[in-house]
Amino acid sequence: VSQSRYPTIPIGRSKEGIRITYERKMHWQERHPETKGQEQKLIQTLQAPKEIQNDPKDRSVRRYYWQDEQGKWWRAVVKEERGQQPFILTFLRVERPGR
């Protein structure tokens, strides 16, 4: 994770990485308390997803899914607008991809 105005997580397609804003991080930590202290799972979800899905309502949003060693699924939702640095909308644990 780099140290710029906003921390970023590098992923294969994006040279500048995926931005993590304070506001969005507070959102997912307050709404999804299971994510507190799980930054490594967020990085794994973005760098080595088992599945990536397009959001059916917004073509600029992608859902990244990763399954941990205990079999739990994690989802990172990323906004990827053309010409702008991608950023994380939310991060949470889910039952399975698509849920």
Summary of the structure (lengths in Angstrom):
residues: 99
radius of gyration: 12.6
end to end distance: 27.5
largest distance: 37.6
contacts: 263
relative contact order: 0.22
helix: 22%
strand: 37%
